[in-house]
Structure formats: structure tokens, C-alpha cells
Amino acid sequence: MIQPYRIHIERRDFKRNMARFYSLSIEPDLFGGAALVRRWGRIGKSGQRRIDLHAGEDAAVRQFLLLLGAKRRRGYRPVGDGL
């Protein structure tokens, strides 16, 4: 059973007219694996989506944490209750 991994982070810089969001979630796929779902774009817009399929939850969690760390280093911060 896939554990609920989900986070919504934002980066805002009003001097540069920047207001971006990035969300990550791990969801079960139809084949018993795990899907890492990424959504990103400008706050207030629908943005883009990418789904990466993994054989198991462990691989999806590793990629989730790597991506989250990279975004945090670029200035993204959590907002709200996760998503």
C-alpha cells in the first residue's frame, strides 16, 4: 500500500514578478507500482504535469526527496497543509 506523500511548495519574488508553484505526490499506479506526479507553473494557472512511473514506492520516495531538496535550495517553501 502506498503511503500518502504529498507537498505543495511556492516561490514568490515580487521584485522579479515571480509567483510559482510546484507540487509533488506519490500515487499508486494500475500495475502495482508507484507514480510520482509533479505539477508546476505560475500561481493561478493550471500549469504543467509530469508522471514518472516506478516499480516500487522506495524508488518513488527517493526521487520525491531529491526533487524536493532541489526545489527547497532554489527558494521554494511549503504552504498550507500540503496540498
N, C-alpha and C positions, 0 to 999 in steps of 0.2 A: 504494500500500500504506500502510495506517495505521500510524504509529509507536506503540509502547506507552506511552501516557500513563496513569499510574495513581498515585493517592496516597490514603492513609488518614490522617486527622488527628483528634485528640481534644482536648476541652476538659474539664478537671476542676477543680472548686472544691468542696472538701469542706465548707466553711463554709455554702455555699448548696445542698448536696446535689445538685450538678450533675455529671453524668458523661455527656457527649455525644460522638457520633462523626459524622464527615462523610467520605464517600469520593467521589472523582471518577475517572472513567475515560473514555477515548475508544475507541470500538469501531467497526468497520465496520458499515454497515447493508446491507440487502438490495439497495439501489438504487445502490450505488457511492459513497454519501456517508459521512458520519461521524456517529455518535451519541454525544452526551455523556451519560453515565449518572451520576446523582447518587443517593447513598443517605445517609440521615441518621436520627438518632434517639438514644435513650438506649442507652448501652453495655450489652450483654447482651440487648437486644431486637432484633427484626428490623427495626424502623423503617419508613421510607417510601422510595419510589423514584420518580424522575422521569427521563424520557428526552427529551432535546432533539435533534431531527434537524437536521443542517446539510448544505448542498450539498457542502462540501469540508472537508478536515482543517484548513485555515487558520482558518476561522471557528470551528470547534470548539475549537481550541487557544486562540484569543483569549478565548472565553468561559470555558474552563478556567482560564486565568491570572487573569482578572478575579474569578471566584468564589473561587479560592484566595487571592488577595490580600485580599479582603473577610473571609474566614474567619480568616486569619492576624492581621488587625488586631483581630478580636474575641477573640483569645486561643487559637485552635486551633493545635496543634503536631503535627508528624509523629510517628508511632510506628512501630516495627518496620521492615520492609523495603519499605514502600509499600502493600502490601495482602495 
